[in-house]
Amino acid sequence: MPGVTIDKNHCKGCELCVKVCPQQILAMSKQISIRGYFYAEMIDSSRCIGCRICAIVCPDVAIEVHVNGTVFSLFEY
C-alpha cells in the first residue's frame, strides 16, 4: 500500500498538495511546526493511490511517496 511521508519541519503550509490530491486525503494540521507554519498531514492513508502529485507540486520537497515496489500509472501515454 502506498504511503506519504511529510517532513513537517520543511513544509511551509502553502496547501498546494492539499488542493491537487485526487483522493483528498491531505489536510492542513492544526499544529504549528518549528518554522511557525501549519503543515500538511495525511488524514487517510488507506485511500492513497501513490500518484505522487503531492510530491511533484511541493515547492519545498517536503513530501515523499513510498509505493513498495508497485508502480501506479496516473496517465496512459
Beta strands, then each sheet from edge to edge (+ up, - down):
strand 1: 3-6
strand 2: 26-32
strand 3: 38-42
strand 4: 63-66
sheet 1: 1+ 4-
sheet 2: 2+ 3-
end
